[in-house]
Amino acid sequence: MVIEVYQVIALNSNNTSASEAKLSTFDSFDVPEPEFHGSTGNRIINFQALMGIISILCCPECYATGLKLAEDSKEGLCSNLCVACSCGFMTGFTSTPKENKKFSFNTLLVFGLRLIGRGFTAGKKLLCTLNLPCISKNTFRAHELKLLEAVQLCSEENMKAASKEVQNFKKSTICGVSVDGTSHGCVSVISIDTGKILDLEVMTQYCKMCELNVKCEHVCSNYKRSSGNMEALGAFRIFEKSLIKRDLQYTEYYCDGDSKSFLQVKDKYGENSVTKLVCIGHIQKRVGSRLRKLKKNTKGLGGKGKLTDKFIDKLQNYYGIVLRSNVGCLEKMQSAVIAAFFHCCSSNQNPMHGQCATRKDSCCKYKQALCDGKVYVGKTAGLSNSVIKVIKPTYLALCDKGLLKKYLHGKTQNNNESFNNVLWSVLPKEIFVHKKTLFLGSYMAVILYNSGYLGLLPVFNYLGIGIDPTTLKNYMGIDTERIQKSKRQSLPSTKLSRKKTKSQKKKKSKLARNEAKEGLSYKYGEF
């Protein structure tokens, strides 16, 4: 059968990016239109400048100038101020409005710091640098607890809405999910159909109260085993409560093939009721890893004109392309991955394009030239028969039908990786956080991933904080930028640029070349 070796893949056939698809379905909460009536929002103003302005104003009773401004009390960033006149007139006001008899500005400070992945120490340094009053650590923690309660409730409602969306889309309670864990101990379950998070399990081994030997009762850590088993246990807990909490059965389990977590859930709804499907990107990476291992263990296989890292990357990319080009058809998929191997190994002296499509619009330039009656002169040297003979068994082992049928779905775990990036923006890898901060950041990441920054508006409502038009406008702007960036990154030209950049990074860096030229000048314990 003559097939296409490789072709252009439209990952988004309707030209809609993943971010746009998720954010366009956000209708769980009413989003008001921003209405501006003059200047709104908060400003930073110097206290001395404010005193100077007040002093030239007239007293409403004696009409004399010289009003005095004083600060009666201070609550974090907020102040209770008083304007007084020598005639006895006095009136008070606050630097920021009170909502429910409390200053909301301090809560917003903590909220903002946690959104950018920073905590009390970073906030203190920022406020000190800006010559602003600081809030105490105890006050900061109190606001964090208020935020945690609100964010946890809103994220739970958000995930419930996402599960309802899946049910409406599938017209069923049976669906497929991709499962992945992170270094923070967060296991996420994301719908294959909508790309939204349906559930999250956050686990930690650390308990500060136990470390301090506190004897009073407290909520301790929720995980006691090894770190490597976190993903398996997290998946088990999520699947165990899927029917109760989400009214869904996760019967298709998409994973990266690196974890044994599937064994924990395969019989959750009955014997062998859950089917394991592996991420298509996993098998693509396996091509590169196996060929590099073969090159390392086989003397004389690598080097110029032989099996190089550049050729391995090329073969790996072609393998992934033809897999995605033949989703749903096992025969075509197997033929395509085999054809891709010989296509890449071909040279002018030894052309091997027998399975490439013979037509003028073929992606194989050799067959294009053949249709036009021309002679194609390739720019690549290909591989010699001796090298092909060595690497062929390793490659063909990844062309087995029993293996390829696991990837007929054409799905990936890219959504989980995208969520992990959002999570790390709120909870940076290099910063250790305690349990409650871990939960707060994880729930924030769920809302941001599923619904964008506009998804945070219910948190404001739960806290009793009014939504200022400035905040609403800026949040809309951030979400719009996210959609535009997602569209830009999905363009073929942008994808090609990313591949080139990635390829260049693999080459020897300028720093490494300079070190090789200059020789060893510093090494721990060497001199």
FENRA-V942944 format. One record per pair of residues at least 12 apart in sequence whose C-alpha atoms are under 7 Angstrom apart, sorted by the first residue. I is the first residue (numbers start at 1). J is the second residue. D is the distance in Angstrom with one decimal. If there is no record, write none. Layout:
# FENRA-V942944
i,j,d
I,J,D
I,J,D
This chain:
# FENRA-V942944
i,j,d
2,355,5.1
2,356,6.3
2,357,5.8
3,336,6.7
3,355,5.9
3,356,5.7
3,357,5.2
4,336,6.9
4,356,5.4
4,357,4.9
5,322,6.6
5,336,5.5
5,339,6.0
5,340,5.6
5,356,5.4
6,321,6.3
6,322,5.5
6,363,6.5
7,325,6.9
7,363,6.2
9,325,6.6
17,486,6.0
17,487,5.6
19,483,5.7
19,486,6.4
20,483,5.3
22,196,7.0
22,450,6.3
22,451,6.7
23,451,5.3
23,452,6.5
26,451,5.8
28,161,6.6
34,469,4.7
34,472,6.2
34,473,6.3
35,469,6.0
36,469,6.4
40,470,6.6
41,468,6.4
41,470,5.9
51,69,5.7
54,67,6.0
54,68,6.9
54,69,6.8
55,67,4.6
55,68,6.1
59,85,6.7
62,87,6.8
67,83,6.6
67,84,5.7
67,85,5.0
68,83,5.6
68,84,5.2
68,85,6.3
69,82,5.8
69,83,4.7
69,84,6.6
70,82,5.2
70,83,6.5
76,106,6.4
76,133,6.3
76,134,5.8
76,135,4.5
77,106,6.3
77,133,5.6
77,134,6.6
78,95,5.8
78,96,6.3
78,103,7.0
79,94,5.8
79,95,5.4
80,93,6.1
80,94,4.6
80,95,6.6
81,93,5.3
81,94,5.6
99,464,7.0
99,465,6.5
104,465,6.4
107,143,5.6
110,140,6.7
110,143,6.8
110,144,6.8
114,426,6.5
114,441,7.0
115,426,5.5
116,425,6.6
116,426,5.6
117,425,6.1
117,426,4.2
117,427,5.2
117,428,6.2
120,137,6.7
120,140,6.7
148,440,5.1
150,459,5.7
150,462,6.0
150,463,6.6
151,440,6.9
151,443,6.2
151,444,6.5
151,459,5.9
152,443,5.9
154,458,6.5
154,459,6.3
155,443,5.7
155,446,6.4
155,447,5.7
158,447,6.7
159,197,6.4
159,198,5.1
159,199,6.4
160,246,6.3
162,196,6.4
162,198,6.1
163,198,5.9
163,246,6.0
166,194,6.7
173,247,6.6
173,248,4.7
173,249,6.0
174,248,5.9
174,249,4.8
174,250,6.2
174,251,6.4
175,249,6.3
175,250,5.3
175,251,6.1
175,252,6.6
176,191,6.2
176,192,5.7
176,250,5.4
176,251,5.9
176,252,4.2
176,253,6.1
177,189,6.1
177,190,5.3
177,191,4.6
177,192,5.2
177,250,6.2
177,252,6.2
177,253,5.6
177,254,6.0
178,190,5.3
178,191,6.6
178,192,6.4
178,253,6.0
178,254,4.4
178,255,5.9
178,413,6.2
179,254,6.3
179,255,5.7
180,231,6.9
180,255,6.9
180,416,6.3
181,231,5.2
182,420,6.8
185,202,5.9
185,203,5.1
185,204,6.2
185,230,6.4
186,200,6.9
186,201,5.7
186,202,4.5
186,203,6.2
187,200,5.8
187,201,5.2
187,202,6.5
187,231,5.9
187,234,5.6
187,235,6.8
188,200,4.7
188,201,6.6
190,416,6.9
195,415,6.3
196,450,5.5
197,446,6.8
197,450,6.6
199,238,6.8
201,234,5.6
201,238,6.7
202,439,6.7
203,222,5.8
203,223,5.9
204,221,5.8
204,222,6.0
204,223,5.6
204,435,6.7
205,221,5.4
205,222,6.7
205,223,5.1
205,224,5.8
206,221,5.8
207,220,5.8
207,221,5.3
231,261,6.3
232,260,6.5
232,261,3.8
232,264,6.5
235,261,6.5
236,264,5.9
236,265,5.7
239,265,6.8
251,273,6.3
251,274,4.4
251,275,6.1
252,274,5.7
252,275,4.9
252,276,6.2
252,277,6.9
253,274,6.6
253,275,5.8
253,276,4.9
253,277,5.8
254,276,6.2
254,277,4.7
254,278,5.3
254,279,6.2
255,277,6.5
255,278,5.1
255,279,5.7
255,413,6.9
256,278,5.6
256,279,5.2
256,282,5.8
257,278,6.0
262,276,7.0
277,406,5.7
277,407,6.9
278,406,6.3
278,407,6.4
279,411,6.0
279,412,4.4
279,413,5.8
280,407,5.6
280,410,5.9
280,411,6.0
280,412,5.4
281,412,6.2
284,316,6.0
284,319,6.4
284,320,5.3
285,316,6.9
287,316,5.7
287,395,7.0
288,312,5.9
288,313,6.6
288,316,5.7
291,312,6.9
301,387,6.9
306,383,6.2
306,387,6.7
315,341,6.8
315,344,6.6
318,340,6.3
319,337,5.7
319,340,6.7
322,336,5.9
322,337,6.1
324,410,5.9
327,408,5.1
327,409,6.1
327,410,5.5
328,408,4.9
328,409,6.3
329,408,6.9
330,405,6.3
330,408,6.8
334,399,5.9
334,401,6.7
337,399,6.6
338,399,6.9
339,355,5.7
339,356,7.0
344,382,6.7
345,382,4.6
345,383,5.1
346,382,5.0
346,383,6.9
347,378,6.8
347,380,6.5
347,381,5.3
347,382,4.7
348,377,6.4
348,378,6.0
359,371,6.1
419,449,6.3
422,445,5.9
422,449,6.7
423,442,6.4
423,445,5.1
426,441,5.8
426,445,6.7
427,441,6.0
452,479,5.9
453,475,5.5
453,479,6.4
454,475,6.0
454,476,6.7
